[in-house]
């Protein structure tokens, strides 16, 4: 069995993919110890050809080509053929620090971990891959996933974790098809099921903020789809929390409920900025999600969140704020 499978969903990322794949093949473990599964999601640019070129040059790289079906299907398909003990998901326009796999796998294996979490840094599209990365092993504290959630606000991005494949298969975990922000519930389920977990302060992942990415798309249709998917994510998040309710302490449960509610706040802020607040308020009202529930003050201290919650008691006022913002733009 290989130690690690890296799944890389790729769609029209020809300007970024080489940097991503270079960061994955220039690692400090033998190529036989891991595999990189690049899933070309029906790209219309040279993304598929780049994947094939790397697969021909590097034996650890494999390629899947699929008809365009979205990042969730790409991740699920890559996961379905994974052979690694641990799974790691990397977006095709992002990249990882060179020479970080050895220390992460050492920590995971020596501590028999279900989940390893590390840190990330948001960068610009022209940021180069760091050429130096300390391989020094940090002191680690092994905790359960539930203990982690008691003391930390969950970051839902799935690229922040190595997750044991056995856990994913045991819990029958998949990414929801056709949904943006698809990884939040996946990450929550993985951490709740983790008996042994470590959180590291080591920066291993570089998240590239680019205008053409999914969350920066500007069309009205896309914005409404994205806001609707955030609302859907909040509901799914809540269902998972209730499934584990009997196993959670009150502080953990309260923090997770606040995190669930936060998705709806994000939807409203996005709708205000995107000029679609009337449509989003109508959906929230029809689904009985207004007024908004409270946030956990350990994680959300900005007074603006309180203002949004107060405004959510009167959707007409929210819509008025949205019109004012549109006028000022």
N, C-alpha and C positions, 0 to 999 in steps of 0.2 A: 504493500500500500504506500502511496505517496504521502508525504507529510502535509502538503498544502495544495489546494486548488484555488486559482485566482480566476474568477469569472468576469469578463470584460464585455458588457453590452456596448455595441458601437453603431451609431447611426449618423452618417454625414459629418464625420469628425476628421476629415482628411488633414486639416491644418494642425491637429493636436495629437493624433493617434500615435505618430512615431515617438513623440516625447513620452507618452504614456507607456507604450510597449518597451521602449528603451529602459525606462525606470524599472520595469518588471523583469527583464532578462538580465540586467546588470545587478544581480543580487549576490549575496555572500553565502549561498548554500549550493550544493551540487545541483546541476540541471535535472538529474534523475530523481531528486527529492520533491520536485513540485511540477505543476503544470499550469499553463496559462491558457484558458479557453476563451478565445475571442469570438464573440457572437455578432456577426454582421447582420443587422436588422433590416435587410433590404435597402441598403444605402444606394443613393443615386449618384454619388461622387466616387472617388477612388478609394474609399474606406475598405471595401472588400478586397481590392487588389493589394493594399498595404498589409492587411491581415494575412493574405496568402504568401506574400513575400517574407514576412517574419516567420511564418510556419515553415517555409522552405529552408530558412537560415538557422533557426533555433529549434532544436528537438523538443524543448519543453512547451512550445507554442502549438496549440491546436486551433482549428477554425471551424465554426459552424456558419453556414449561410442560411438565412430564413427569409421568407416573404415578410415584408414590413408588418409587424404586429405589436410593436411597443417594447419598452424596456422591461416590463414585467415578464412578458413571454420570453424575451431573450435571457433574462436571469434564470427563469425556471428551466429553460432548455439547457442552458449551460450547466446548471446544478444537476440535471438529470443524468449527465454522463460523468460527473465528478468522481475522481478516485482518491482525492486527498483526505487525510484525517481531519483537516480543518478547511473551512470555506472562507474566502475573502472576496468581496465584490468591489470592483473598481470601475468607475465610469470612464468611458473612452476618451473624454476630454480632460480628465484629471491625471494626476501622477502620484507616485509614492517616492519616499526617500530611498536612495540607493543604500544597499547594505543594512537593511533593517529586518529582513526575514529571519536571519540567524538568531538574533536575540529574542525576537517575538516567539519563534517556535521553541527555543530553549525554555523560556518562561512557561509556555503553554504545556510542554511535554513534562518537564520536571515537576510541575505542580498539578498535573492531571486536570487541566482546566477545561471547562465547557466554553467559556467566553474570555477573550482577551480584548480589552478596550485600550485604545491609544488616543493621542491627541491629533488635531489637524490644524492647518493654517489656510486661510482664504488668500488667494493670490490672483494677480492679473494674468491675462493670457500669454504675455511674453516672459513670464518668470521662468528661468532655467531650473533644471533639476539640480538640487543641492549635490555637490560633488563629495562632500565629507559628511559622514554620519557616524556618530559614536556607537560602537557595538557593546559598550559597557552595560552589564546587566544591573538593573536597578533592584533595590530592595523592594520586595512585593508583599502585599498583604492579601491573602486569599479570603474572600467573603462569598456569601451567596448572592445571587442576583437580586433577591428581595431585600437584602441588607443594602446593596448598592442603591436600589430605588428609594429606600428610606432616606438616604443621605445625599442623593443627587437628583437633579432634574434630568430626565431622560432626553438624550439627544438621539433622535430617531434615525439618522442617516446610517444605513447599513454598512457603509464603507469605513466606519469607525471600529469595526470588530473583526476578529477572527472568531468564527463559531464552529464548534465541533460538528462535523457532518452527522455523526450518530445522533446527536440531539435533534438536529433538523429533521432527520428521517423518522425518529421516534415520535416527534410531535406532529409529523405530517405537514410540515410548514411549506407554504408556497407564497409567491407574491401575487396579490390580487390583480387579475388581468384587466387591462384597459383603464387603470387608475394612475393618475399622477400622485406624487407623494406616497408611492406604494410601499416604501420600506419602513415607515414608522411602526406599523402593527407587527411586521416581521421582527423588527428589533425588540419590541416590547415582549413578544412571545418568547424569543430566545433568552432574554435576560430573566424573565420570570421562571423559566424552566431550568436555569443554570444553578447547579448546586455548588459549583466552584468557579469563581470569577476573579479577575484582577483588572484594576484600572491603572494605567500607566500615564505619566505626564509627558512621555516621549512623543514628539511630533513625527508621525510616519506618513501622513496623508496630506496632499496638497489639493485643495478644492479650487478649481479654476472658475472664476466669475466671468462669463462671456455673454455678450448680448443675445446670441442665437440659441442659448440653451433653453431647456424646457421651461424653467421658471422665469425666464426673462422675455419670453415671447409676448408681443404686445397686441395681438389682434383681440377684438372684443369676444369673439367666439372662444378663443383660447382662454381668455381670462375667466369667462363664465364656467368653462369646463374645469379649470384649475380650482376655482372657488368651490364648485360642486364636489370635486374630489376631496378637498380638504374637509368639507362637512361630512362626507361619507367616511373619511378616515377617523374623524372624531367619534362617530357612532360605532365603528368597528373597534376602535380603541377601548371604548366603554364596555363593549361586550366581553372583551378579553379580561378587563379588570374585574368584571362581575363574576366571570368564571373562576377567578382565583380569590374571590372575596374572603372566603373562609380561611385562607392561608396568609392573609395580609394583616399586619398590625394596623392600628388606626392611623398612625402617622404616615405609613406607607400608602395606605388607601387614600387618605386625604391628598397626598402629594400627587398621586396618579390621577385622581379626579380633577385636580387643578390643571394637570397637563392635558387631560382630555378636553377640558373647557378651553384651553389656550388655542386649540385649532380653530375654534369658532371666532375668537378674537382676531386671529391672523386672517381669517376669511373676510371679516368686516374691514380690517385695515387695508387689505388688498383690494377689496371692492371700492372703498373710498378713493384710493389712489388710482384705480383703474376705471373709474366712472361707471361702475355697474352695481352701485350700492342698492338701488331700488330692486333689482332682480334678486340679489342675494338676500336682502331683508325679506322679500316675499317667500323665498324658499325656506329660510329659517323660521319664519312665522308659520308657514303651512306645516312644517314638521315639528312644531311645538318646542322649538329651541330658543325662543325669546321669551322673557329677557335672559341674558347670558348668566351662566353660573359663575361662582366665585373662582378666582385664581388662588393658588397657594402663595402666600406672602414671602415664603422662603425663596421663591424662584422669580416672582414678578413684583418688583418693588416700584416700578415707574408709575407715577400718578396718572399718566395718560391711560393706562389700562382701566383704572377706576372710572375715568371719564367715559370711556367706551361702554363700560358696564351700565353706568347711569343712563347714557343715551339709548342703550338697548331696550329700556323700558318704554321708549317712545320711538318706534321705527320712523315715524314721520320726521322727527328731529334729525335722525341719522341721515335720512334722504336729503334733508335740507342742508346738512353739513356737506354731503357729497356734491350737491349742486353748487354750493359756494366754492368748494375746492376746484370744481371744473371751471367755474367762472374766473377764478384767480389764475388758473393755468393759462 
